[in-house]
């Protein structure tokens, strides 16, 4: 079939416009479609681990991360597992024990925070946490005498470090529960660095690693849980770049006895769950260990007493009190959007 | 003097409109037909054991996870929760209803976990810190 010039022109026009329109629709569709991460959720370190991975080989990376978290629990952090560094330090209390570089680094950071927070975070709290055992089936309110006895063993200055060797006093037991989940975030961040990974959100219980770039927005968004709502109810959203976020709240792991609720954040000065007007503290900083340690320390200290500590570690925080007042440090206030009308920003 | 012909004839414009309509119709499924339904994924001992399309649930029902300690889920249209558990702290039951993408409830003693999956809304945060 031979086409005349007019017919050829019409076909070329039609073809060109078809392609043009298709490109417009594809662009429109592409701009509006969210990049969907590879997601996985499992249980480890006595908590829920969730991973959202935006990058290549996500399945493999997810397995690597899960295995690393289990390794950290078994080899470094858990006081329940015989061969872990923490268990060996406790079992050999009074003697030096050689530990992994990671464990050494985390203990050094914890001791530094202890020194700067007046001892409200103290990893030599092991005897006291085991006494209460909040979160386990054996949880109970200890007698006053038992608590006084446990308090006598709490003193982080009695922990000695020599090279890669660590020693706690003979009557002490260390517990890295206040920094363990943040420590896992730091280790995962290193793994993602090694793979030059694009972006990821890893949640290890109350600590979150926001890694790389969010492909769907300028920043990552983190909801702060409603401390008096259900587990998935949030009251505010933080827009953040790469960082670690840890929350400590009085709603997690609670022992109820004789109509009284005892939460799990123990004040090493009194031996009892911390008591002040704050019900949740969320700390944001570059390091998972520090965000985890600081969220516990700041929960016990309260807003005003936490400010110098947060400033020392270049960290920001959001506090929520019993009356639903929200306090945000100056460096984070502009990133905070309260989404629940019952909560009010009062200081920043 | 040579009179230049208009680039578009009326027939061309009709053709372009037809092509535009065809393109739009072809892309409609992509724009509006995304699977917006939420799926509850249930895990036990680290393995996925069941998926439930929550929007397809017509009548509420219970699922016994046959775990130790015992854990029972309640499923309704659009949502799911731990109805009862024999664990000591009942944190799983206190999590309440799960309905939005990303909502999670776990019962650590029974090693069970429920996660809501699906296409998340752009208004929701990427993650919740708890």
Interface residues (C-beta under 8 A of the other chain):
Chain A: X10 X13 X14 X17 X18 X21 X22 X25 X26 X29 X32 X33 X34 X36 X39 X41 X42 X43 X46 X47 X48 X50 X52 X135 X136 X137 X139 X201 X203 X206 X208 X210 X214 X216 X220 X221 X222 X223 X224 X225 X230 X231 X232 X233 X234 X237 X245 X246 X247 X249 X252 X253 X254 X255 X282
Chain B: X8 X9 X11 X12 X15 X16 X19 X20 X23 X24 X26 X27 X30 X31 X43 X46 X88 X89 X91 X94 X95 X96 X97 X98 X100 X102 X103 X104 X105 X106 X108 X109 X111 X113 X115 X117 X119 X120 X122 X124 X125 X126 X127 X128 X129 X130
